[in-house]
């Protein structure tokens, strides 16, 4: 005999936003389903903070924005809200609604990889983010070793990739006119 599973509750985007704005813990919205966000590791949080602070310093005084995972990205064509580790754009923000806690036009998205999320970030999330017309660069950063991988959209719509592993290598982020040296990304991060 098998136990019957309770059907999963389906939410509209408006219901999700109402719940999320009142919630103590974050959830992502995947086409009607709420998925609780997992906690971060020490290395993950350091890397995310290092990238955000470096980009923020370089974007100061320019009509550009950089956000951590406290701001949602709305992917309308996939009916999803996601919390990328870091996202950025230059130019006007396209907010989802008047609450201004979700926007729809990042050009750069950064995800810090873990053993449990690496494959998902590389495949499913990358495919999902490509539904955004503004999306031009995807930076994946390992947290257990010095390794970054940059995917860049070309004028013909194809994506190229570059890998970085040496401490003095510089990742050039064309979509926001910034650079990140691997030593800056991994500042104070204990690597195995």
C-alpha positions in Angstrom: 0.0 0.0 0.0 1.4 3.4 -0.9 0.6 6.6 0.9 -1.2 9.3 -1.0 0.7 12.5 -1.4 -1.0 15.8 -0.6 -1.2 17.8 -3.9 1.2 20.7 -4.0 -0.3 24.1 -3.6 -0.1 26.3 -6.7 0.3 30.1 -6.3 -0.2 32.9 -8.8 2.7 35.4 -9.1 0.7 37.9 -7.1 0.0 35.4 -4.3 3.7 34.5 -4.2 4.8 38.1 -3.9 2.3 38.8 -1.1 3.6 35.8 0.8 7.3 36.4 0.0 7.1 40.1 1.1 5.8 39.0 4.5 8.0 35.9 4.9 11.0 35.6 7.2 12.8 33.2 4.9 13.1 33.5 1.1 11.5 31.3 -1.5 11.9 31.3 -5.2 8.8 31.0 -7.5 8.9 28.3 -10.2 5.7 28.5 -12.3 3.3 28.4 -9.4 5.4 26.4 -6.9 7.4 27.9 -4.0 10.8 26.5 -3.4 12.6 27.4 -0.1 16.1 28.9 -0.4 18.9 27.0 1.2 21.4 28.7 3.5 24.9 29.8 2.3 28.3 28.5 3.3 31.0 30.8 4.7 32.9 30.6 1.3 29.8 31.2 -0.7 28.9 34.3 1.3 32.4 35.7 1.1 32.6 35.2 -2.7 29.2 36.8 -3.3 30.1 39.8 -1.1 33.5 40.2 -2.7 32.0 40.3 -6.2 29.2 42.7 -5.1 31.6 45.1 -3.4 34.1 45.1 -6.4 31.3 45.7 -8.9 29.6 48.3 -6.7 32.9 50.3 -6.4 33.5 50.2 -10.2 29.9 51.2 -11.0 29.9 54.2 -8.6 28.8 57.4 -10.4 27.6 55.5 -13.4 23.9 54.8 -14.4 24.4 51.1 -13.4 23.2 48.9 -10.6 24.5 45.8 -8.8 22.4 43.6 -6.5 22.9 40.7 -4.2 20.4 37.9 -3.7 18.1 40.1 -1.8 16.5 41.4 -5.0 14.5 39.0 -7.1 14.8 38.7 -10.9 11.4 38.2 -12.7 11.6 35.9 -15.7 8.1 36.6 -17.2 8.4 34.1 -20.1 9.1 31.2 -17.7 6.7 32.5 -15.0 9.5 32.5 -12.4 11.1 34.7 -9.8 14.7 33.9 -8.9 17.3 35.2 -6.5 20.7 35.2 -8.3 23.7 35.5 -6.0 24.6 38.8 -7.8 23.0 40.6 -10.7 23.8 43.8 -12.5 22.9 46.1 -15.4 23.7 49.5 -16.8 20.8 51.6 -17.8 17.2 52.0 -16.6 15.8 49.4 -14.3 12.6 47.6 -15.4 10.8 46.8 -12.1 8.2 44.1 -12.0 5.8 46.3 -10.0 5.7 49.3 -7.7 7.2 47.5 -4.7 10.6 47.6 -6.5 11.8 44.3 -5.0 12.0 42.5 -8.3 13.4 43.6 -11.7 13.3 42.1 -15.2 16.4 43.2 -17.1 19.7 42.1 -15.7 22.5 42.0 -18.2 24.9 40.1 -15.8 24.0 37.3 -13.5 26.5 35.6 -11.2 26.0 32.3 -9.4 28.4 30.9 -6.8 28.5 27.1 -7.3 28.3 24.4 -4.7 28.4 20.6 -5.1 24.7 20.4 -4.7 23.7 23.3 -7.0 26.6 23.3 -9.6 24.9 21.2 -12.2 21.6 22.9 -11.8 23.2 26.4 -12.1 25.1 25.4 -15.2 22.2 23.8 -17.0 18.7 24.6 -15.9 19.3 28.1 -14.5 21.4 29.1 -17.5 18.6 28.0 -19.9 16.1 29.8 -17.7 18.0 33.1 -17.6 18.3 33.0 -21.4 14.6 33.8 -21.5 15.6 37.4 -20.5 16.3 39.5 -23.6 18.7 41.7 -21.5 20.8 38.8 -20.3 24.3 39.0 -21.9 26.8 37.5 -19.4 26.7 34.6 -16.9 29.5 34.2 -14.5 29.8 30.9 -12.6 32.3 30.9 -9.7 33.4 27.8 -7.8 33.7 28.1 -4.0 36.0 25.2 -3.3 38.8 26.1 -5.7 39.9 29.2 -7.7 37.8 28.8 -10.9 35.5 31.1 -12.7 33.7 30.5 -16.0 32.2 33.3 -18.0 29.5 32.7 -20.7 29.0 35.7 -23.0 26.2 36.2 -25.6 27.5 37.0 -29.0 25.7 39.3 -31.6 24.5 36.2 -33.5 22.9 34.9 -30.3 25.4 32.2 -29.7 27.2 31.9 -26.3 31.0 31.6 -25.9 32.8 30.6 -22.7 36.0 31.5 -21.1 37.6 29.9 -18.0 39.8 31.5 -15.4 42.0 29.7 -12.9 45.1 31.7 -12.2 45.1 34.3 -9.3 46.2 37.1 -11.5 43.7 36.5 -14.3 41.1 39.2 -14.9 37.5 38.5 -15.9 36.2 41.3 -18.2 32.5 41.9 -17.8 31.6 43.8 -21.0 27.9 44.1 -20.2 28.6 46.4 -17.2 32.1 47.7 -18.2 33.8 46.1 -15.2 36.7 43.7 -14.4 37.2 41.2 -11.6 40.6 39.8 -10.8 40.4 36.3 -9.3 42.4 37.4 -6.3 39.6 39.9 -5.6 36.8 37.3 -6.0 38.6 34.9 -3.6 39.8 37.5 -1.1 39.9 35.8 2.4 38.2 32.6 1.0 39.6 29.4 2.4 40.3 27.2 -0.6 41.1 23.4 -0.4 
